[in-house]
């Protein structure tokens, strides 16, 4: 257990540590690993496979007209994938600016900018009111 909440033994704050991981996920070698292991190309640095993401969407019964909250969304995986697959909107929330920027770029590139919003915020202070979303995913979330 770390002595100071949010600070790794090396003194690096979690947000800084994840910012470094997100920047590394842009490298060609890391993208190749992601594609081979997870089957995705979202610059993800977690462990959720495409098959697992598909199952999440099916279990949540996502559809057009709904709003999905992706808590700890990072670079947009799997929230953006699920929104594209099921036609719902997605709100991605992450405390790391690099992840939010990457997810926003991906949403624009995928033609989803009108129904995919990525917000820089902490999990303990989500900028939404209770009951505002239809479903929540939080894969590979470290909190």
BALOTI-167729 format. One line per 10 residues: number of its first residue (from 1); their letters; for each residue x negated, y negated, z negated of N, C-alpha, C. Coordinates in nm, 3 decimals. Example, Ala and Ser with C-alpha at 12.3 -4.5 7.8 and 13.67 -1.06 7.14 Angstrom:
1) AS) -1.319 0.569 -0.780 -1.230 0.450 -0.780 -1.320 0.330 -0.780  -1.285 0.225 -0.708 -1.367 0.106 -0.714 -1.290 -0.003 -0.787;
//
This chain:
1) XXXXXXXXXX) -0.085 0.117 0.000 0.000 0.000 0.000 -0.089 -0.124 0.000  -0.055 -0.220 0.084 -0.133 -0.342 0.090 -0.099 -0.431 -0.028  -0.197 -0.501 -0.079 -0.175 -0.586 -0.195 -0.096 -0.711 -0.161  -0.118 -0.769 -0.047 -0.047 -0.889 -0.005 0.051 -0.854 0.105  0.182 -0.876 0.083 0.280 -0.840 0.186 0.247 -0.909 0.319  0.254 -0.830 0.427 0.231 -0.886 0.560 0.085 -0.902 0.597  -0.007 -0.865 0.509 -0.149 -0.881 0.539 -0.217 -0.745 0.532  -0.284 -0.709 0.639 -0.356 -0.582 0.646 -0.481 -0.590 0.558  -0.538 -0.475 0.522 -0.658 -0.476 0.440 -0.771 -0.561 0.499  -0.775 -0.573 0.630 -0.881 -0.653 0.693 -0.855 -0.802 0.681;
11) XXXXXXXXXX) -0.737 -0.842 0.630 -0.704 -0.982 0.617 -0.625 -1.036 0.736  -0.601 -0.953 0.835 -0.525 -0.997 0.952 -0.376 -0.988 0.920  -0.305 -1.097 0.939 -0.161 -1.099 0.916 -0.094 -1.014 1.023  0.015 -0.945 0.986 0.085 -0.856 1.078 0.117 -0.922 1.212  0.166 -1.045 1.210 0.199 -1.114 1.334 0.076 -1.127 1.423  -0.037 -1.158 1.365 -0.162 -1.168 1.443 -0.203 -1.031 1.496  -0.185 -0.929 1.416 -0.222 -0.793 1.458 -0.136 -0.750 1.576  -0.005 -0.777 1.570 0.082 -0.740 1.681 0.058 -0.828 1.803  0.023 -0.953 1.783 -0.011 -1.040 1.896 -0.130 -0.980 1.972  -0.227 -0.929 1.900 -0.342 -0.865 1.963 -0.298 -0.739 2.038;
21) XXXXXXXXXX) -0.211 -0.658 1.977 -0.161 -0.538 2.045 -0.084 -0.573 2.171  -0.001 -0.678 2.166 0.075 -0.718 2.285 -0.019 -0.765 2.395  -0.124 -0.837 2.359 -0.216 -0.884 2.462 -0.291 -0.767 2.525  -0.321 -0.664 2.446 -0.389 -0.546 2.499 -0.297 -0.466 2.591  -0.165 -0.472 2.567 -0.072 -0.392 2.647 -0.062 -0.440 2.792  -0.117 -0.558 2.822 -0.119 -0.609 2.959 -0.230 -0.547 3.043  -0.326 -0.486 2.979 -0.439 -0.428 3.051 -0.395 -0.307 3.134  -0.453 -0.292 3.250 -0.415 -0.186 3.344 -0.422 -0.048 3.281  -0.526 -0.022 3.204 -0.540 0.110 3.142 -0.426 0.138 3.044  -0.388 0.038 2.967 -0.279 0.055 2.871 -0.146 0.073 2.943;
31) XXXXXXXXXX) -0.127 0.002 3.053 -0.003 0.017 3.130 0.005 0.157 3.191  -0.109 0.209 3.235 -0.112 0.345 3.290 -0.076 0.447 3.182  -0.127 0.427 3.062 -0.096 0.518 2.951 0.053 0.510 2.919  0.106 0.388 2.911 0.248 0.371 2.882 0.334 0.444 2.985  0.301 0.427 3.111 0.378 0.492 3.216 0.370 0.644 3.205  0.252 0.696 3.180 0.232 0.841 3.170 0.301 0.901 3.047  0.288 0.833 2.933 0.338 0.890 2.807 0.486 0.857 2.784  0.524 0.731 2.803 0.660 0.689 2.773 0.752 0.691 2.894  0.693 0.675 3.013 0.773 0.668 3.134 0.824 0.529 3.165  0.774 0.428 3.092 0.821 0.291 3.110 0.708 0.200 3.157;
41) XXXXXXXXXX) 0.745 0.078 3.193 0.644 -0.020 3.237 0.675 -0.159 3.181  0.709 -0.164 3.053 0.747 -0.288 2.987 0.635 -0.349 2.903  0.517 -0.299 2.913 0.405 -0.339 2.829 0.435 -0.307 2.682  0.507 -0.197 2.663 0.543 -0.154 2.528 0.422 -0.101 2.454  0.425 -0.114 2.324 0.316 -0.057 2.246 0.371 0.030 2.133  0.489 0.085 2.156 0.552 0.173 2.059 0.550 0.316 2.108  0.650 0.391 2.064 0.651 0.534 2.091 0.782 0.583 2.153  0.876 0.495 2.179 1.006 0.535 2.232 0.994 0.568 2.380  1.032 0.689 2.416 1.025 0.732 2.555 1.150 0.687 2.631  1.146 0.696 2.763 1.262 0.663 2.845 1.378 0.754 2.807;
51) XXXXXXXXXX) 1.353 0.883 2.791 1.460 0.977 2.755 1.524 0.938 2.622  1.445 0.896 2.526 1.499 0.854 2.397 1.581 0.726 2.411  1.533 0.632 2.493 1.606 0.508 2.516 1.740 0.536 2.584  1.740 0.627 2.680 1.865 0.665 2.747 1.963 0.723 2.646  1.914 0.809 2.559 2.002 0.867 2.456 2.057 0.760 2.363  1.974 0.662 2.325 2.023 0.551 2.241 2.140 0.480 2.308  2.123 0.447 2.435 2.229 0.378 2.509 2.357 0.458 2.515  2.344 0.588 2.535 2.462 0.674 2.541 2.531 0.684 2.405  2.452 0.701 2.300 2.511 0.711 2.166 2.579 0.580 2.124  2.521 0.468 2.165 2.580 0.338 2.133 2.698 0.304 2.223;
61) XXXXXXXXXX) 2.716 0.380 2.329 2.823 0.358 2.427 2.821 0.214 2.478  2.703 0.169 2.517 2.686 0.033 2.567 2.758 0.014 2.699  2.810 -0.108 2.720 2.879 -0.140 2.845 2.879 -0.291 2.867  2.917 -0.330 2.986 2.926 -0.471 3.022 3.019 -0.542 2.925  2.986 -0.666 2.895 3.066 -0.746 2.804 3.022 -0.736 2.659  2.932 -0.646 2.628 2.882 -0.630 2.492 2.750 -0.705 2.476  2.714 -0.730 2.349 2.586 -0.792 2.316 2.508 -0.694 2.229  2.390 -0.657 2.277 2.298 -0.568 2.206 2.191 -0.652 2.140  2.164 -0.628 2.013 2.054 -0.693 1.942 1.937 -0.596 1.939  1.822 -0.638 1.991 1.700 -0.559 1.985 1.612 -0.625 1.879;
71) XXXXXXXXXX) 1.614 -0.569 1.758 1.539 -0.624 1.645 1.394 -0.578 1.653  1.301 -0.673 1.648 1.161 -0.638 1.666 1.136 -0.599 1.809  1.188 -0.678 1.901 1.192 -0.644 2.043 1.058 -0.642 2.112  0.958 -0.706 2.056 0.827 -0.706 2.120 0.835 -0.754 2.263  0.785 -0.674 2.354 0.781 -0.709 2.496 0.910 -0.678 2.570  1.014 -0.639 2.497 1.144 -0.616 2.558 1.187 -0.472 2.571  1.103 -0.380 2.527 1.137 -0.238 2.537 1.196 -0.191 2.406  1.307 -0.123 2.402 1.391 -0.077 2.511 1.513 -0.166 2.540  1.527 -0.278 2.469 1.646 -0.362 2.485 1.675 -0.404 2.628  1.573 -0.454 2.698 1.594 -0.496 2.836 1.631 -0.378 2.926;
81) XXXXXXXXXX) 1.568 -0.266 2.904 1.600 -0.145 2.980 1.746 -0.106 2.959  1.791 -0.106 2.834 1.928 -0.068 2.803 2.028 -0.167 2.864  1.997 -0.295 2.857 2.086 -0.397 2.915 2.096 -0.378 3.066  1.984 -0.352 3.130 1.986 -0.330 3.276 2.065 -0.204 3.310  2.047 -0.100 3.233 2.112 0.029 3.261 2.263 0.026 3.237  2.305 -0.048 3.133 2.446 -0.043 3.092 2.524 -0.171 3.123  2.457 -0.275 3.170 2.527 -0.398 3.208 2.561 -0.489 3.093  2.514 -0.459 2.973 2.542 -0.546 2.858 2.440 -0.660 2.853  2.465 -0.754 2.766 2.368 -0.861 2.739 2.279 -0.814 2.624  2.162 -0.876 2.611 2.071 -0.839 2.503 2.007 -0.963 2.442;
91) XXXXXXXXXX) 1.998 -0.960 2.310 1.928 -1.063 2.235 1.808 -0.995 2.170  1.689 -1.029 2.216 1.566 -0.974 2.160 1.511 -1.071 2.057  1.476 -1.020 1.939 1.423 -1.103 1.832 1.290 -1.043 1.787  1.185 -1.125 1.788 1.053 -1.079 1.748 0.975 -1.196 1.689  0.888 -1.172 1.590 0.810 -1.281 1.531 0.680 -1.313 1.604  0.653 -1.245 1.715 0.527 -1.265 1.787 0.555 -1.336 1.920  0.501 -1.455 1.935 0.526 -1.538 2.054 0.488 -1.467 2.183  0.379 -1.393 2.184 0.336 -1.323 2.305 0.436 -1.218 2.350  0.495 -1.147 2.256 0.598 -1.049 2.290 0.722 -1.115 2.346  0.766 -1.223 2.283 0.884 -1.296 2.328 0.861 -1.350 2.469;
101) XXXXXXXXXX) 0.744 -1.405 2.495 0.713 -1.459 2.629 0.711 -1.348 2.733  0.653 -1.234 2.700 0.649 -1.121 2.793 0.789 -1.070 2.823  0.871 -1.057 2.720 1.008 -1.011 2.739 1.088 -1.111 2.824  1.067 -1.238 2.802 1.138 -1.341 2.881 1.098 -1.334 3.028  0.969 -1.315 3.052 0.922 -1.302 3.192 0.984 -1.178 3.257  0.989 -1.068 3.183 1.046 -0.945 3.237 1.195 -0.962 3.268  1.267 -1.029 3.180 1.410 -1.052 3.203 1.431 -1.133 3.330  1.351 -1.236 3.350 1.362 -1.316 3.474 1.326 -1.232 3.596  1.219 -1.154 3.588 1.175 -1.071 3.701 1.281 -0.966 3.737  1.353 -0.918 3.638 1.456 -0.817 3.661 1.591 -0.878 3.695;
111) XXXXXXXXXX) 1.598 -1.011 3.709 1.722 -1.079 3.744 1.825 -1.077 3.631  1.777 -1.075 3.507 1.867 -1.067 3.392 1.864 -1.191 3.304  1.806 -1.299 3.351 1.789 -1.418 3.269 1.922 -1.473 3.217  2.031 -1.446 3.288 2.162 -1.497 3.245 2.226 -1.414 3.134  2.168 -1.297 3.101 2.224 -1.213 2.995 2.117 -1.148 2.907  1.999 -1.205 2.907 1.891 -1.156 2.820 1.821 -1.275 2.757  1.829 -1.285 2.626 1.768 -1.396 2.554 1.668 -1.339 2.455  1.552 -1.400 2.450 1.445 -1.355 2.361 1.410 -1.470 2.268  1.417 -1.444 2.139 1.405 -1.547 2.038 1.288 -1.515 1.946  1.210 -1.616 1.916 1.099 -1.604 1.821 1.156 -1.621 1.680;
121) XXXXXXXXXX) 1.164 -1.512 1.605 1.219 -1.516 1.470 1.175 -1.392 1.393  1.186 -1.400 1.263 1.151 -1.290 1.174 1.273 -1.205 1.144  1.251 -1.077 1.118 1.360 -0.985 1.088 1.435 -1.024 0.961  1.370 -1.094 0.872 1.439 -1.132 0.748 1.518 -1.262 0.762  1.518 -1.321 0.880 1.592 -1.445 0.903 1.645 -1.450 1.045  1.724 -1.348 1.084 1.779 -1.346 1.220 1.866 -1.469 1.243  1.854 -1.529 1.360 1.930 -1.650 1.390 2.070 -1.622 1.444  2.138 -1.521 1.388 2.274 -1.487 1.434 2.363 -1.463 1.314  2.491 -1.480 1.334 2.586 -1.458 1.224 2.633 -1.313 1.223  2.680 -1.271 1.110 2.731 -1.136 1.094 2.847 -1.110 1.190;
131) XXXXXXXXXX) 2.847 -0.994 1.254 2.953 -0.955 1.345 2.939 -1.011 1.486  2.828 -1.080 1.515 2.811 -1.143 1.646 2.763 -1.046 1.753  2.716 -0.928 1.714 2.665 -0.832 1.812 2.747 -0.704 1.805  2.742 -0.630 1.915 2.817 -0.504 1.924 2.733 -0.383 1.886  2.603 -0.393 1.902 2.514 -0.280 1.873 2.375 -0.335 1.842  2.298 -0.254 1.770 2.162 -0.291 1.731 2.067 -0.176 1.759  1.953 -0.207 1.818 1.843 -0.111 1.827 1.723 -0.174 1.758  1.640 -0.089 1.701 1.517 -0.136 1.636 1.414 -0.025 1.642  1.372 0.006 1.762 1.276 0.114 1.780 1.135 0.065 1.751  1.059 0.150 1.687 0.917 0.122 1.659 0.898 -0.009 1.585;
141) XXX) 0.993 -0.044 1.501 0.987 -0.170 1.425 0.907 -0.148 1.298  0.809 -0.232 1.277 0.729 -0.227 1.156 0.776 -0.340 1.065  0.834 -0.305 0.952 0.880 -0.411 0.861 0.848 -0.378 0.717;
//
